[in-house]
Amino acid sequence: MRRGALWAGLVSLLAITSGTSWAYRDYFTPEQREQLAKVQTVLVEAIALTDKGSIDSNQLREVATRRLSELGYTVVIDPAKPHDVVFRVKCEQRKVWEGTTTMGSDADLPDSPSRVWKGPACQLNYLLGGTKIKWQKEVRTDFEDAVQAAQAANAGDPGAYAMTKLKDRLEQYDFPLLLTAEWGQAERLLKVLEAPGTNELRKLKVISLLGELMDDKALPRLKEALKDKDLAKQAAVALGNLGKDSIPILIDMLKTSKDPELQAAAAKGLGNVGSAHGDATIIPPLLEMLSAPGIDVRVQTEIAWSLGKLPDKRSVEPLFALDRKLQKIRHDPPDPLIKKLKEAVFWAIKQCYTEDQYS
């Protein structure tokens, strides 16, 4: 029950990290990356806008200040004081769109800025050296019409009610972790991971972010996380985003773990690291386990996807052999796990097979 609840919570709380792309960080100059890695003092600016105009934003500023301070940042609210970056929180009863459209898979994330949402929302961004950076997040209330929501709750002024609910959302949304990852501060994330009071869901978010940062300093801690049954799956996937040193660890997990979820995560991690580094040493162990006796369908599926990520002619015949077996399987209604495996194998064959190999 405990583990089921953990993963149910992970679906919602990790949504902000599971699809995050850090590719745009490549556009930073070396000087900017160096500045971000050293960010310590943050100037927090907050504004609250309702239908009646600007109102006191102290409660919003207090949340941002406190939560950033919890991660060890020095926070100031006086622009005249020295600071490394400016973190801005703009909360509105009726949101006005600002900024550019999020591209790629990030556009589908729940915290991505929305052009269509016109209800209460807080838009979060930051400035480095006076320049607004592309990083932009948005939190919204559960209701789009603050007037109706306030009336239903007998809450009085709709604008004040909207700001109170947005304050609650800022308390829940882990923007400090996302900013820390954005700034490339792996060591600060590791401190959160190791802190005694960090709950398991937050640990999972940190592990996911560490993997996406591809910082080798995280490798020892991720290896430790593999020993925790509630963290091991996410740690295995995160390891796949690090360097080649993670390959032996993932191979061992794939071959020896008795938990299909961990084996599948290890297979996925191998595909990530193998494709990222063009390392074909992942192919033999993946092929060995592709049709191993008693192998779980979910593990086979991740193995097939991983083989397709690093096309190799050695994969062709084993994939075709598995495909022939799968075509003989008939279920009414279709087994969803078998369907996913068929899709993965079909895609992997398309990536690996070229007719001129056999001409």
Secondary structure as UniProt FT lines:
FT   HELIX           2..13
FT   HELIX           15..18
FT   HELIX           23..27
FT   HELIX           30..37
FT   STRAND          41..50
FT   TURN            51..52
FT   STRAND          53..55
FT   HELIX           58..70
FT   TURN            71..72
FT   STRAND          74..76
FT   TURN            79..80
FT   STRAND          85..92
FT   HELIX           104..108
FT   TURN            110..111
FT   STRAND          121..128
FT   TURN            129..130
FT   STRAND          131..140
FT   HELIX           146..152
FT   TURN            153..154
FT   HELIX           158..172
FT   HELIX           175..182
FT   TURN            183..184
FT   HELIX           186..194
FT   TURN            196..197
FT   HELIX           200..213
FT   HELIX           216..218
FT   HELIX           219..225
FT   TURN            226..227
FT   TURN            229..231
FT   HELIX           232..239
FT   TURN            240..241
FT   HELIX           244..246
FT   HELIX           247..256
FT   HELIX           260..277
FT   HELIX           280..282
FT   HELIX           283..290
FT   TURN            293..294
FT   HELIX           297..309
FT   HELIX           313..315
FT   HELIX           316..327
FT   HELIX           336..352
FT   HELIX           355..357
//
